């Protein structure tokens, strides 16, 4: 499982996914289908997201299935930015799909 912070045109999202990589074509297609084709992404350590979100993380994590492998953990950008420091995030990944 991966936890990713996506900076999108409509604002930050923190997602959980069962995909191993942000570069997985299935994940990119799923994001594009949701209207997210251009973004900056940061890996967020899953253990850190679990610690910061507690029970909410567990509830969202339990909803991940093979047929539903992308879940939004948080869409409140202000909260996401308050919970994580930049030095806790991975290297930025730029993604732009046609």
C-alpha positions, 0 to 999 in steps of 0.5 A: 500500500502507498500513501500519496499527497497529490497537489492538483488543480482543485487542491491537495488530496491525500490518497491510499492505493494498493498500487505499488507505484505512482507510475502504474498505468492502471493507477494513472488511468484511474486518476485521469478518470476522476479528472486528475491528469496533472499533479505534483505527488509526494510519497507519504510514509504509510506509518506516518499517515496511519499515526496522524489519522488514527481511526480514520486511516483504519476505516479508509484502509479497510475499504481498499479492495482489488476492485477499488484500489484508490481511496481518498484519505483527506481532501482538506488541503489545510489539514494535510499541510498542517499534519505533514512537514515537507521534510517528512515527504518524499521527492516530488513527482511531476505527472502530466497526462494528455 
